[in-house]
Amino acid sequence: INELYQAADSLRHQQQQNNVTLSVSTAFATYWLLPRIARFKQHHPGINLRCLTTETDDDRQQDIDLRIPLGGGDWPAYQRWHFSDESVVAVCSRAYLDRAGTLSGPQDLADQTLLHLEANYPQRLDWESWLRHFGVEHQPQGKQFSFNDYSVVLQAAMEDQGIALGWRHIVQPLINDGRLVQALDLVHTSRNPFYILAPRSPALSPATECLRNWLITEVNQSMADQDYR
C-alpha cells in the first residue's frame, strides 16, 4: 500500500512539474502569444500551459510561474530575463490614414483622434511622453478617445477610430498583415525594456525553464525578421 501511495505522489509531482502558469496582458495574449502557441505545443506536447490575462501589475496573484509585467520597475522579489526592448510607433488603419491625409510629422497629430490607454499600473509611455520625445508638446485639438484595456485600443485603431501607440512586439504582426499601418515613420525606443519575471524561489521547474527559453527565442526571432529601428 505504501508503494502505491508513493507511486501516486510521484505521479502527481510529475504532473505538477509539467504545469506552467504564465501571466500576461490581454493584448499580449491575443496578438503575440496566440499566433505562436501552436508551435510551442507541437514541440513540447508534455507541458500544460495555463495563461492568465491581467490588466494590472498586481503581483499578489498566487501560483504564477512566469509573468511579463505591463509597466516598468525593478521587481526586487523576482529574478528576471530581458524579453524585448520597448519600441513604440503610432499606428492606425489604412482607411483612417487615407482620411487623415499626409501626416508630415508628429506635430500633425494634434488635429487627429488619438486613442488613449487609461492604465491600472505605472504606465510606460502615453501620448504626451511619446510626442515630447520628438519635441512636440501635446496640445490636443482633435477628438480624444480613452480605454482601460490595450487590446480594445488596438481594436479601435483597426476599426478606423483613430491613432494609437503601438508597442512593436505586439503590433508588428498587425502591420504585416495590413490591419494596421504606421501613421508616421517614427519609432521611440525607451530605456525601459520588457522583462520575463519569476519568483526567486522555488527554483524553476524544467517546464518553466522551457517556456521561458521559448518566449525569448520567439521574440528574438521576430525582431530579427523585422526592421526594428
C-alpha positions as CSV (number, residue, x, y, z in Angstrom):
1,I,0.0,0.0,0.0
2,N,2.8,2.4,0.9
3,E,4.3,1.7,-2.5
4,L,1.0,2.6,-4.2
5,Y,0.9,5.9,-2.2
6,Q,4.5,6.7,-3.2
7,A,3.7,6.0,-6.8
8,A,0.6,8.2,-6.7
9,D,2.6,11.0,-5.1
10,S,5.3,10.7,-7.6
11,L,2.8,10.8,-10.5
12,R,1.1,13.9,-9.0
13,H,4.5,15.6,-8.6
14,Q,5.5,14.8,-12.2
15,Q,2.2,16.2,-13.4
16,Q,2.6,19.4,-11.4
17,Q,6.2,19.8,-12.8
18,N,4.7,19.8,-16.3
19,N,2.2,22.6,-15.5
20,V,3.3,26.2,-16.2
21,T,1.2,29.3,-15.5
22,L,2.0,32.5,-17.4
23,S,0.6,35.9,-16.6
24,V,0.4,38.5,-19.5
25,S,-1.8,41.3,-20.7
26,T,-4.9,40.5,-22.8
27,A,-3.3,42.3,-25.8
28,F,-0.1,40.3,-25.5
29,A,-2.0,37.0,-25.3
30,T,-4.2,37.9,-28.2
31,Y,-1.7,39.4,-30.7
32,W,1.6,37.9,-29.7
33,L,1.1,34.6,-27.9
34,L,-1.9,33.0,-29.6
35,P,-0.5,33.2,-33.2
36,R,2.6,31.3,-31.9
37,I,1.3,29.0,-29.2
38,A,0.7,26.1,-31.7
39,R,4.4,25.9,-32.3
40,F,5.1,25.6,-28.6
41,K,2.5,22.8,-28.2
42,Q,3.9,21.0,-31.2
43,H,7.4,21.0,-29.8
44,H,6.5,20.5,-26.1
45,P,3.3,18.4,-26.0
46,G,4.0,17.3,-22.5
47,I,3.8,20.8,-21.0
48,N,0.5,22.1,-19.8
49,L,0.4,25.8,-20.3
50,R,-2.1,27.9,-18.3
51,C,-2.3,31.5,-19.5
52,L,-3.8,34.2,-17.2
53,T,-4.5,37.6,-18.6
54,T,-4.5,40.8,-16.5
55,E,-4.5,44.5,-17.0
56,T,-2.7,45.3,-13.7
57,D,0.8,44.6,-12.3
58,D,-0.6,43.3,-9.0
59,D,2.0,40.7,-8.0
60,R,-0.3,39.3,-5.3
61,Q,-1.6,36.7,-7.8
62,Q,-0.6,33.3,-6.5
63,D,0.8,30.3,-8.3
64,I,2.3,32.3,-11.2
65,D,5.4,30.7,-12.6
66,L,6.2,33.4,-15.2
67,R,4.9,36.9,-15.8
68,I,5.6,39.7,-18.2
69,P,4.6,42.9,-16.4
70,L,2.9,45.7,-18.3
71,G,4.7,48.6,-16.5
72,G,8.3,49.2,-15.6
73,G,10.0,48.6,-12.3
74,D,12.9,46.9,-10.5
75,W,10.9,43.9,-9.2
76,P,13.3,43.1,-6.4
77,A,11.3,40.0,-5.3
78,Y,11.8,38.4,-8.7
79,Q,14.5,37.1,-10.9
80,R,14.2,38.5,-14.4
81,W,15.3,38.0,-18.0
82,H,15.3,40.5,-20.9
83,F,12.3,39.9,-23.2
84,S,12.2,42.8,-25.5
85,D,13.2,46.5,-25.9
86,E,10.3,48.9,-25.7
87,S,9.9,50.3,-29.2
88,V,6.7,52.3,-29.8
89,V,5.2,53.7,-33.0
90,A,2.0,55.5,-34.0
91,V,-0.5,53.1,-35.7
92,C,-3.9,53.3,-37.3
93,S,-5.9,51.7,-40.1
94,R,-5.2,52.4,-43.7
95,A,-8.7,53.8,-44.1
96,Y,-8.1,56.3,-41.2
97,L,-4.8,57.3,-42.7
98,D,-6.3,57.9,-46.1
99,R,-9.0,60.2,-44.5
100,A,-6.3,62.0,-42.4
101,G,-4.2,62.8,-45.5
102,T,-0.5,63.3,-45.3
103,L,1.0,63.4,-41.8
104,S,4.4,65.0,-42.3
105,G,5.4,64.9,-38.6
106,P,4.3,64.4,-35.0
107,Q,3.0,68.0,-34.8
108,D,0.3,67.0,-37.3
109,L,-1.2,64.6,-34.7
110,A,-2.7,67.5,-32.8
111,D,-5.7,67.6,-35.2
112,Q,-6.2,63.8,-35.2
113,T,-8.2,61.5,-33.0
114,L,-5.8,59.9,-30.5
115,L,-6.7,56.7,-28.8
116,H,-5.5,56.7,-25.2
117,L,-4.9,53.9,-22.6
118,E,-6.1,54.5,-19.0
119,A,-3.7,52.1,-17.3
120,N,-4.1,50.4,-13.9
121,Y,-0.3,50.3,-13.5
122,P,2.6,52.7,-13.7
123,Q,2.3,53.5,-17.4
124,R,5.4,53.2,-19.6
125,L,4.5,55.7,-22.3
126,D,1.5,57.8,-23.1
127,W,0.8,60.2,-25.9
128,E,2.2,63.1,-24.0
129,S,5.6,61.5,-23.3
130,W,5.8,59.9,-26.8
131,L,5.2,63.3,-28.5
132,R,7.6,65.1,-26.1
133,H,10.3,62.7,-27.2
134,F,10.0,64.1,-30.7
135,G,9.9,67.7,-29.5
136,V,6.2,68.3,-29.5
137,E,4.2,69.5,-26.5
138,H,0.8,67.7,-26.5
139,Q,-1.9,70.2,-27.1
140,P,-4.8,68.2,-28.4
141,Q,-7.1,69.8,-30.8
142,G,-8.7,66.7,-32.3
143,K,-11.0,64.2,-30.6
144,Q,-9.7,62.1,-27.7
145,F,-10.8,58.5,-27.1
146,S,-9.8,56.6,-24.0
147,F,-10.0,52.9,-23.0
148,N,-8.8,50.9,-20.0
149,D,-7.7,47.8,-22.0
150,Y,-4.9,47.9,-24.6
151,S,-6.5,45.2,-26.7
152,V,-9.5,47.5,-27.1
153,V,-7.3,50.4,-28.0
154,L,-5.8,48.3,-30.8
155,Q,-9.3,47.1,-31.9
156,A,-10.5,50.7,-32.1
157,A,-7.5,51.6,-34.3
158,M,-8.3,48.7,-36.6
159,E,-11.9,49.9,-36.7
160,D,-10.8,53.3,-38.2
161,Q,-11.4,55.1,-34.9
162,G,-8.1,56.9,-34.5
163,I,-4.4,56.6,-34.0
164,A,-2.9,54.5,-31.2
165,L,0.5,54.0,-29.7
166,G,1.8,50.6,-30.9
167,W,4.3,48.6,-29.0
168,R,6.2,47.0,-31.8
169,H,6.5,43.4,-30.5
170,I,2.7,43.4,-30.2
171,V,1.6,45.4,-33.3
172,Q,4.1,44.2,-35.9
173,P,2.0,41.2,-36.9
174,L,-1.0,43.5,-37.4
175,I,1.2,45.8,-39.6
176,N,2.5,42.8,-41.5
177,D,-1.0,41.6,-42.5
178,G,-2.3,45.1,-43.2
179,R,-4.7,45.5,-40.3
180,L,-2.6,48.5,-39.1
181,V,-0.2,50.9,-40.7
182,Q,2.4,53.3,-39.2
183,A,0.9,56.7,-39.2
184,L,4.4,58.3,-39.1
185,D,7.8,56.9,-39.9
186,L,9.0,57.4,-36.3
187,V,10.0,54.9,-33.6
188,H,10.7,55.7,-30.0
189,T,12.8,53.1,-28.2
190,S,12.9,53.8,-24.5
191,R,15.3,52.7,-21.8
192,N,12.6,50.6,-20.1
193,P,12.6,47.1,-21.6
194,F,10.2,44.3,-21.0
195,Y,11.3,41.5,-18.7
196,I,10.1,38.0,-18.0
197,L,9.8,37.6,-14.2
198,A,9.8,34.6,-12.0
199,P,9.7,34.2,-8.2
200,R,13.2,33.8,-6.7
201,S,12.0,30.6,-5.0
202,P,11.3,27.8,-5.6
203,A,13.7,27.0,-8.4
204,L,12.3,27.0,-11.9
205,S,10.9,23.6,-13.0
206,P,12.2,22.2,-16.3
207,A,8.9,23.0,-17.9
208,T,9.0,26.6,-16.7
209,E,12.6,27.0,-18.0
210,C,11.4,25.6,-21.3
211,L,8.7,28.1,-21.6
212,R,11.0,31.0,-20.6
213,N,13.6,29.9,-23.2
214,W,10.9,29.6,-25.9
215,L,9.5,33.1,-25.2
216,I,12.9,34.6,-25.5
217,T,13.8,32.6,-28.7
218,E,10.4,33.6,-30.3
219,V,10.7,37.3,-29.6
220,N,14.4,37.4,-30.7
221,Q,13.4,35.6,-34.0
222,S,10.6,38.0,-34.6
223,M,12.9,41.0,-34.1
224,A,15.5,39.5,-36.4
225,D,12.8,39.2,-39.1
226,Q,11.8,42.8,-38.9
227,D,13.4,46.1,-39.5
228,Y,13.4,47.3,-35.9
229,R,14.9,50.8,-35.7
